[in-house]
Amino acid sequence: MSQVADAINVVQISDLHFPDTASVRGFVQHDPDRGLAAVLGHADAEIADADLVVATGDLADLGEPGAYERLGEVLDRLPAPVYCVSGNHDKNDAYQACLPRPNVHLEQAVRVGPWLMLFLDSNARGREEAGDGVYRDRDDRMTAAEQPGLTLGDAARARALLEASNAEHVFVWLHHPPLPDIAPDAQGDTELARLVRDFPRIRAIGAGHLHGDLKGEFEGRPVYVCPSTTYSIDYVGRVFDGPSYRVYTLYADGRVESEARTVPGSITDTMRAKSAPKFLTDLMMGRVTLEEMRALTDTEFEERFGEPRPTRGA
């Protein structure tokens, strides 16, 4: 680990979409096991020198207990501690019960030098209150939590942690990037926006969800989006991309430097040869919702996106 006075090193992985069985091929015939192995191999030196690894959600594809069991065994072997947040594909009960290991953590915050790492669950729209401040997943969590949000309880706990900490700087980690064009519902008078506004020590935000190397701002703070270890998306060229990750250097004066990296090789070459459908890029960028797409007839779908509706297994 670096653990030096002037810099903290972080490796971010995101959108692992692990299944409960190895070698299961998912969307666009990607293999989540091979993708993660490629990333961990390529980032081996960075991880060895990292103060922590952060995994920003959609850790399992369907939220099965077996997926978290398998993934926990992989992450537990890394030489740096791993801190996780959940995504809209994750199922909270299985995530909480099956993922943690001695080296795999679900804590809401950790102090590293002058920085406080704050890990937030941005899936409020996919959860419902079950009484006494306890929340449970909605049946439609995956689609309902398309926009970032914090529950009142999570926001209160985050505020308490920030008020109790004397860290000079704070880095917020969550699954959904609160970018204005992509997540309009996160802007304005929301729990997340108020939290960032009320604590100037929050210097930056790291997220995933979009499977792409993107950057932007939220409440004047830089937002860094990590591409995926499974399939990533080149939104400029509108093609798929290979297994990727992001590295950060956090400085003692509050500066943040970050770079996304894609693993070269046959997996990436194969992925880059595939066009990313317009319906997918529009969905990921918030230009259309799943409900809106499902309401379209096949003819309307083709007229809107310029391509036929994909069939299951395509």
VOPAGU-2260 file (C-alpha; in pm, 1 decimal, decimal comma):
REM VOPAGU-2260
SITE   aa  ch    i         X         Y         Z
SITE  MET   A    0       0,0       0,0       0,0
SITE  SER   A    1     107,1     357,1     -51,9
SITE  GLN   A    2     -11,5     505,2     280,9
SITE  VAL   A    3     215,7     802,4     226,8
SITE  ALA   A    4     147,4    1146,7     364,2
SITE  ASP   A    5      89,2    1318,0      31,8
SITE  ALA   A    6    -120,0    1071,5    -171,6
SITE  ILE   A    7    -373,7     791,8    -142,4
SITE  ASN   A    8    -414,1     536,8    -419,7
SITE  VAL   A    9    -754,2     387,2    -503,3
SITE  VAL   A   10    -859,1     132,2    -764,6
SITE  GLN   A   11   -1226,9     133,2    -860,6
SITE  ILE   A   12   -1409,5    -157,7   -1021,2
SITE  SER   A   13   -1775,4    -147,7   -1111,4
SITE  ASP   A   14   -2066,9    -331,6   -1267,5
SITE  LEU   A   15   -1922,5    -679,8   -1230,2
SITE  HIS   A   16   -2262,4    -846,9   -1295,3
SITE  PHE   A   17   -2141,8   -1173,4   -1146,3
SITE  PRO   A   18   -2369,5   -1478,1   -1194,6
SITE  ASP   A   19   -2401,8   -1758,9    -942,9
SITE  THR   A   20   -2235,6   -2003,5   -1185,6
SITE  ALA   A   21   -1899,9   -1960,3   -1356,0
SITE  SER   A   22   -1867,2   -1921,3   -1733,1
SITE  VAL   A   23   -2225,4   -1800,3   -1780,2
SITE  ARG   A   24   -2235,0   -1565,9   -2076,3
SITE  GLY   A   25   -2455,4   -1262,9   -2040,8
SITE  PHE   A   26   -2562,6    -971,7   -2258,4
SITE  VAL   A   27   -2358,0    -938,7   -2583,2
SITE  GLN   A   28   -2200,0   -1271,4   -2489,9
SITE  HIS   A   29   -1964,0   -1124,4   -2232,4
SITE  ASP   A   30   -1821,9   -1350,9   -1963,8
SITE  PRO   A   31   -1820,7   -1173,7   -1623,1
SITE  ASP   A   32   -1563,8   -1414,6   -1476,4
SITE  ARG   A   33   -1316,3   -1361,7   -1759,0
SITE  GLY   A   34   -1373,0    -987,6   -1755,2
SITE  LEU   A   35   -1304,6    -950,3   -1384,1
SITE  ALA   A   36   -1001,1   -1180,3   -1404,3
SITE  ALA   A   37    -864,4    -968,4   -1690,0
SITE  VAL   A   38    -909,6    -647,2   -1491,5
SITE  LEU   A   39    -754,3    -786,2   -1173,6
SITE  GLY   A   40    -460,8    -920,1   -1371,5
SITE  HIS   A   41    -402,5    -595,3   -1559,1
SITE  ALA   A   42    -440,5    -384,4   -1243,7
SITE  ASP   A   43    -225,2    -614,9   -1032,5
SITE  ALA   A   44      47,2    -358,5    -966,0
SITE  GLU   A   45    -201,1     -79,7    -893,6
SITE  ILE   A   46    -397,1    -299,0    -652,2
SITE  ALA   A   47     -78,3    -404,5    -473,4
SITE  ASP   A   48       2,4     -35,8    -419,3
SITE  ALA   A   49    -356,1      70,2    -342,1
SITE  ASP   A   50    -483,3     184,8      -5,3
SITE  LEU   A   51    -820,3      41,0     -98,5
SITE  VAL   A   52   -1025,7    -103,8    -382,4
SITE  VAL   A   53   -1381,2      26,0    -422,7
SITE  ALA   A   54   -1650,2    -178,1    -600,3
SITE  THR   A   55   -1937,4      50,1    -696,9
SITE  GLY   A   56   -2239,0    -171,5    -744,3
SITE  ASP   A   57   -2412,7    -418,0    -970,7
SITE  LEU   A   58   -2175,2    -667,9    -816,4
SITE  ALA   A   59   -2417,5    -950,9    -896,3
SITE  ASP   A   60   -2630,0    -960,2   -1208,5
SITE  LEU   A   61   -2944,9   -1107,8   -1054,5
SITE  GLY   A   62   -2861,3   -1082,3    -686,9
SITE  GLU   A   63   -2832,8   -1455,8    -617,5
SITE  PRO   A   64   -2659,5   -1562,5    -294,3
SITE  GLY   A   65   -2426,1   -1785,9    -493,9
SITE  ALA   A   66   -2303,8   -1491,0    -699,4
SITE  TYR   A   67   -2197,0   -1304,0    -385,1
SITE  GLU   A   68   -2037,2   -1616,7    -242,2
SITE  ARG   A   69   -1825,3   -1663,9    -554,4
SITE  LEU   A   70   -1739,6   -1296,4    -582,6
SITE  GLY   A   71   -1651,2   -1268,3    -215,3
SITE  GLU   A   72   -1394,2   -1546,0    -252,4
SITE  VAL   A   73   -1230,9   -1364,3    -546,1
SITE  LEU   A   74   -1218,4   -1022,1    -379,9
SITE  ASP   A   75   -1102,2   -1159,0     -45,5
SITE  ARG   A   76    -773,8   -1267,7    -206,0
SITE  LEU   A   77    -676,2    -916,2    -318,5
SITE  PRO   A   78    -379,7    -752,7    -142,5
SITE  ALA   A   79    -577,4    -432,9     -67,8
SITE  PRO   A   80    -898,6    -402,9     136,1
SITE  VAL   A   81   -1214,4    -395,8     -74,6
SITE  TYR   A   82   -1509,2    -169,1       8,4
SITE  CYS   A   83   -1842,4    -224,8    -166,8
SITE  VAL   A   84   -2162,0     -37,0    -240,6
SITE  SER   A   85   -2471,5    -193,4    -392,5
SITE  GLY   A   86   -2630,3    -123,9    -729,8
SITE  ASN   A   87   -2980,2    -159,9    -866,3
SITE  HIS   A   88   -2904,7    -517,8    -979,8
SITE  ASP   A   89   -2798,3    -617,3    -628,4
SITE  LYS   A   90   -3038,6    -775,1    -376,6
SITE  ASN   A   91   -2977,3    -634,9     -31,7
SITE  ASP   A   92   -3046,1    -944,8     181,2
SITE  ALA   A   93   -2811,6   -1171,2     -16,5
SITE  TYR   A   94   -2557,7    -890,0     -59,3
SITE  GLN   A   95   -2539,5    -831,6     316,0
SITE  ALA   A   96   -2538,6   -1200,0     411,2
SITE  CYS   A   97   -2307,0   -1355,7     153,1
SITE  LEU   A   98   -2052,7   -1099,4      32,3
SITE  PRO   A   99   -1855,8    -983,1     341,5
SITE  ARG   A  100   -1519,3   -1142,4     411,4
SITE  PRO   A  101   -1220,0   -1042,6     629,1
SITE  ASN   A  102   -1096,6    -835,6     333,1
SITE  VAL   A  103   -1435,9    -741,8     181,8
SITE  HIS   A  104   -1624,0    -466,8     364,7
SITE  LEU   A  105   -1973,1    -314,5     352,6
SITE  GLU   A  106   -1911,0     -34,0     602,1
SITE  GLN   A  107   -2059,0     308,4     530,7
SITE  ALA   A  108   -1731,9     493,3     587,3
SITE  VAL   A  109   -1359,0     444,9     638,4
SITE  ARG   A  110   -1086,2     697,3     719,0
SITE  VAL   A  111    -769,4     685,0     508,6
SITE  GLY   A  112    -518,9     952,8     599,9
SITE  PRO   A  113    -678,3    1298,2     564,8
SITE  TRP   A  114    -965,4    1152,5     358,3
SITE  LEU   A  115   -1297,0    1005,4     467,5
SITE  MET   A  116   -1437,4     754,7     219,7
SITE  LEU   A  117   -1817,2     769,6     239,8
SITE  PHE   A  118   -2007,0     482,0      80,5
SITE  LEU   A  119   -2372,1     556,9       0,1
SITE  ASP   A  120   -2659,2     337,3    -115,1
SITE  SER   A  121   -2811,8     533,5    -403,8
SITE  ASN   A  122   -3092,2     279,1    -462,7
SITE  ALA   A  123   -3364,8     449,6    -257,1
SITE  ARG   A  124   -3617,4     422,6    -540,0
SITE  GLY   A  125   -3577,6      46,1    -543,3
SITE  ARG   A  126   -3643,3       9,5    -170,1
SITE  GLU   A  127   -3949,3      59,7      51,0
SITE  GLU   A  128   -3989,0     118,7     423,1
SITE  ALA   A  129   -4103,0    -190,2     612,8
SITE  GLY   A  130   -4151,3      -9,8     944,5
SITE  ASP   A  131   -3929,4     119,8    1226,2
SITE  GLY   A  132   -3688,2     268,7     974,1
SITE  VAL   A  133   -3615,3     -68,9     813,5
SITE  TYR   A  134   -3607,2     -81,3     435,7
SITE  ARG   A  135   -3651,2    -379,3     206,0
SITE  ASP   A  136   -3602,9    -428,1    -165,4
SITE  ARG   A  137   -3899,0    -372,8    -391,0
SITE  ASP   A  138   -3976,3    -652,0    -634,5
SITE  ASP   A  139   -3889,4    -413,5    -918,7
SITE  ARG   A  140   -3572,8    -279,3    -755,4
SITE  MET   A  141   -3362,0    -323,2   -1069,4
SITE  THR   A  142   -3585,0    -104,1   -1287,8
SITE  ALA   A  143   -3726,5     125,1   -1019,1
SITE  ALA   A  144   -3382,2     247,3    -911,1
SITE  GLU   A  145   -3284,8     393,9   -1245,0
SITE  GLN   A  146   -3216,7     734,6   -1086,2
SITE  PRO   A  147   -3000,2     795,2    -778,2
SITE  GLY   A  148   -3160,4     869,8    -446,1
SITE  LEU   A  149   -3098,0     840,5     -70,9
SITE  THR   A  150   -3350,4     726,0     186,3
SITE  LEU   A  151   -3409,0     959,6     478,0
SITE  GLY   A  152   -3238,1     711,2     707,5
SITE  ASP   A  153   -2928,8     673,9     489,7
SITE  ALA   A  154   -2901,4    1049,8     447,1
SITE  ALA   A  155   -2924,6    1100,8     824,4
SITE  ARG   A  156   -2656,5     838,5     889,6
SITE  ALA   A  157   -2428,4     998,4     629,9
SITE  ARG   A  158   -2472,7    1339,0     793,1
SITE  ALA   A  159   -2392,3    1195,2    1134,1
SITE  LEU   A  160   -2074,2    1035,2    1001,1
SITE  LEU   A  161   -1965,3    1359,6     834,8
SITE  GLU   A  162   -2036,6    1566,9    1144,3
SITE  ALA   A  163   -1841,5    1324,3    1364,2
SITE  SER   A  164   -1537,5    1309,5    1136,7
SITE  ASN   A  165   -1250,2    1556,2    1146,1
SITE  ALA   A  166   -1119,0    1439,5     808,0
SITE  GLU   A  167   -1006,6    1728,2     591,3
SITE  HIS   A  168   -1155,6    1582,8     273,4
SITE  VAL   A  169   -1439,5    1348,4     180,3
SITE  PHE   A  170   -1479,7    1128,2    -125,1
SITE  VAL   A  171   -1832,5     997,5    -187,9
SITE  TRP   A  172   -1880,2     658,1    -353,4
SITE  LEU   A  173   -2214,6     537,2    -488,9
SITE  HIS   A  174   -2355,5     339,2    -779,1
SITE  HIS   A  175   -2557,1     592,9    -979,6
SITE  PRO   A  176   -2370,7     900,1   -1107,9
SITE  PRO   A  177   -2579,4    1210,5   -1027,8
SITE  LEU   A  178   -2496,1    1381,4   -1356,9
SITE  PRO   A  179   -2749,6    1652,2   -1449,4
SITE  ASP   A  180   -2827,8    1531,4   -1803,2
SITE  ILE   A  181   -2853,9    1165,2   -1702,1
SITE  ALA   A  182   -3007,4    1192,1   -1354,8
SITE  PRO   A  183   -3230,8    1501,0   -1350,9
SITE  ASP   A  184   -3426,5    1370,9   -1051,7
SITE  ALA   A  185   -3112,3    1387,8    -835,5
SITE  GLN   A  186   -3078,5    1762,2    -883,8
SITE  GLY   A  187   -3222,6    2044,1    -677,3
SITE  ASP   A  188   -3386,4    1989,3    -338,2
SITE  THR   A  189   -3293,6    1622,8    -289,2
SITE  GLU   A  190   -3130,2    1442,5       0,5
SITE  LEU   A  191   -2815,7    1378,9    -204,9
SITE  ALA   A  192   -2786,9    1733,4    -337,8
SITE  ARG   A  193   -2840,3    1885,2       7,3
SITE  LEU   A  194   -2580,7    1652,2     156,3
SITE  VAL   A  195   -2317,1    1759,6     -95,2
SITE  ARG   A  196   -2408,5    2127,7     -62,6
SITE  ASP   A  197   -2400,9    2121,5     316,6
SITE  PHE   A  198   -2054,8    1964,6     346,0
SITE  PRO   A  199   -1789,5    2156,6     149,2
SITE  ARG   A  200   -1531,2    1894,8     250,3
SITE  ILE   A  201   -1686,5    1662,4      -8,3
SITE  ARG   A  202   -1434,2    1698,4    -290,1
SITE  ALA   A  203   -1547,7    1443,1    -548,2
SITE  ILE   A  204   -1786,0    1158,9    -630,4
SITE  GLY   A  205   -1709,1     818,0    -782,7
SITE  ALA   A  206   -1982,1     607,7    -943,7
SITE  GLY   A  207   -2054,0     337,2   -1200,0
SITE  HIS   A  208   -2386,0     221,6   -1350,8
SITE  LEU   A  209   -2327,6     359,5   -1701,7
SITE  HIS   A  210   -2056,4     109,0   -1805,5
SITE  GLY   A  211   -1855,7     393,4   -1957,0
SITE  ASP   A  212   -1563,8     629,3   -1899,0
SITE  LEU   A  213   -1751,5     951,8   -1828,6
SITE  LYS   A  214   -1695,8    1265,1   -1623,2
SITE  GLY   A  215   -1913,2    1554,6   -1514,4
SITE  GLU   A  216   -2012,9    1767,3   -1216,7
SITE  PHE   A  217   -2273,7    1758,8    -941,1
SITE  GLU   A  218   -2320,9    2055,0    -709,6
SITE  GLY   A  219   -1983,3    2183,5    -827,2
SITE  ARG   A  220   -1798,7    1860,5    -745,4
SITE  PRO   A  221   -1633,5    1641,2   -1008,9
SITE  VAL   A  222   -1808,1    1310,7   -1079,7
SITE  TYR   A  223   -1600,5    1021,5   -1214,4
SITE  VAL   A  224   -1781,8     728,7   -1377,4
SITE  CYS   A  225   -1606,4     393,7   -1390,3
SITE  PRO   A  226   -1655,8     162,3   -1688,2
SITE  SER   A  227   -1739,3    -202,5   -1631,1
SITE  THR   A  228   -1532,4    -514,1   -1572,4
SITE  THR   A  229   -1778,8    -702,1   -1794,2
SITE  TYR   A  230   -1873,2    -503,2   -2102,4
SITE  SER   A  231   -1809,6    -132,4   -2128,6
SITE  ILE   A  232   -1953,9     118,8   -2373,1
SITE  ASP   A  233   -1775,6     375,6   -2587,2
SITE  TYR   A  234   -2053,0     634,6   -2607,1
SITE  VAL   A  235   -1868,1     850,2   -2860,4
SITE  GLY   A  236   -1811,1     570,7   -3111,6
SITE  ARG   A  237   -2127,2     384,9   -2998,2
SITE  VAL   A  238   -1948,5      53,4   -2980,4
SITE  PHE   A  239   -1891,1    -184,9   -2693,4
SITE  ASP   A  240   -1556,5    -187,6   -2515,8
SITE  GLY   A  241   -1361,0    -434,1   -2309,0
SITE  PRO   A  242   -1309,2    -492,7   -1937,1
SITE  SER   A  243   -1211,1    -167,7   -1768,2
SITE  TYR   A  244   -1144,7      -1,9   -1434,5
SITE  ARG   A  245   -1045,5     336,2   -1290,9
SITE  VAL   A  246    -750,6     448,9   -1079,4
SITE  TYR   A  247    -733,1     751,6    -849,0
SITE  THR   A  248    -473,4     952,4    -665,9
SITE  LEU   A  249    -614,5    1156,8    -378,2
SITE  TYR   A  250    -381,1    1425,0    -248,6
SITE  ALA   A  251    -348,7    1573,2      98,1
SITE  ASP   A  252    -455,0    1915,9     -33,3
SITE  GLY   A  253    -787,9    1777,1    -165,1
SITE  ARG   A  254    -693,2    1738,1    -529,2
SITE  VAL   A  255    -810,3    1431,5    -718,6
SITE  GLU   A  256    -654,2    1275,9   -1027,7
SITE  SER   A  257    -821,8     985,7   -1206,0
SITE  GLU   A  258    -785,0     778,4   -1520,1
SITE  ALA   A  259    -995,0     498,2   -1669,6
SITE  ARG   A  260    -807,1     202,0   -1816,1
SITE  THR   A  261    -919,1     -70,9   -2052,3
SITE  VAL   A  262    -751,7    -411,1   -2058,1
SITE  PRO   A  263    -595,9    -477,2   -2401,1
SITE  GLY   A  264    -631,5    -816,9   -2563,1
SITE  SER   A  265    -871,7   -1052,5   -2734,2
SITE  ILE   A  266   -1172,5    -978,1   -2510,8
SITE  THR   A  267   -1150,5    -607,2   -2583,3
SITE  ASP   A  268   -1086,1    -662,4   -2954,8
SITE  THR   A  269   -1396,9    -879,1   -2979,0
SITE  MET   A  270   -1611,9    -631,5   -2788,5
SITE  ARG   A  271   -1496,2    -332,2   -2992,1
SITE  ALA   A  272   -1609,0    -504,7   -3309,8
SITE  LYS   A  273   -1970,2    -488,1   -3186,5
SITE  SER   A  274   -2189,9    -183,2   -3225,2
SITE  ALA   A  275   -2374,6     -66,3   -2914,7
SITE  PRO   A  276   -2747,0     -51,0   -2994,5
SITE  LYS   A  277   -2904,3     292,0   -2979,5
SITE  PHE   A  278   -3177,7     169,0   -2745,7
SITE  LEU   A  279   -2907,8      66,4   -2496,6
SITE  THR   A  280   -2709,1     389,8   -2509,5
SITE  ASP   A  281   -3032,4     591,4   -2484,4
SITE  LEU   A  282   -3141,0     381,2   -2185,6
SITE  MET   A  283   -2807,7     417,2   -2005,4
SITE  MET   A  284   -2793,5     791,4   -2069,7
SITE  GLY   A  285   -3144,9     846,3   -1936,6
SITE  ARG   A  286   -3306,1     937,2   -2267,7
SITE  VAL   A  287   -3562,7     658,1   -2234,4
SITE  THR   A  288   -3684,3     433,7   -1952,0
SITE  LEU   A  289   -3745,4      60,7   -1956,8
SITE  GLU   A  290   -4116,8     124,1   -1909,2
SITE  GLU   A  291   -4123,8     354,3   -2210,4
SITE  MET   A  292   -3942,2      97,9   -2423,8
SITE  ARG   A  293   -4169,8    -183,5   -2314,8
SITE  ALA   A  294   -4474,9      24,6   -2407,7
SITE  LEU   A  295   -4356,2      60,4   -2767,9
SITE  THR   A  296   -4484,2    -175,5   -3032,3
SITE  ASP   A  297   -4219,3    -351,2   -3240,2
SITE  THR   A  298   -4284,1    -103,9   -3521,2
SITE  GLU   A  299   -4260,3     197,1   -3289,7
SITE  PHE   A  300   -3942,8      56,3   -3135,9
SITE  GLU   A  301   -3776,1      25,5   -3478,3
SITE  GLU   A  302   -3890,7     371,9   -3582,6
SITE  ARG   A  303   -3754,4     531,1   -3266,7
SITE  PHE   A  304   -3418,6     355,3   -3246,7
SITE  GLY   A  305   -3355,9     261,6   -3609,6
SITE  GLU   A  306   -3313,3    -105,4   -3522,2
SITE  PRO   A  307   -3546,4    -396,6   -3447,1
SITE  ARG   A  308   -3630,5    -489,1   -3091,0
SITE  PRO   A  309   -3373,1    -746,6   -2971,3
SITE  THR   A  310   -3495,1   -1096,4   -2903,1
SITE  ARG   A  311   -3416,7   -1278,1   -2578,3
SITE  GLY   A  312   -3070,2   -1432,8   -2590,7
SITE  ALA   A  313   -2948,3   -1203,9   -2865,9
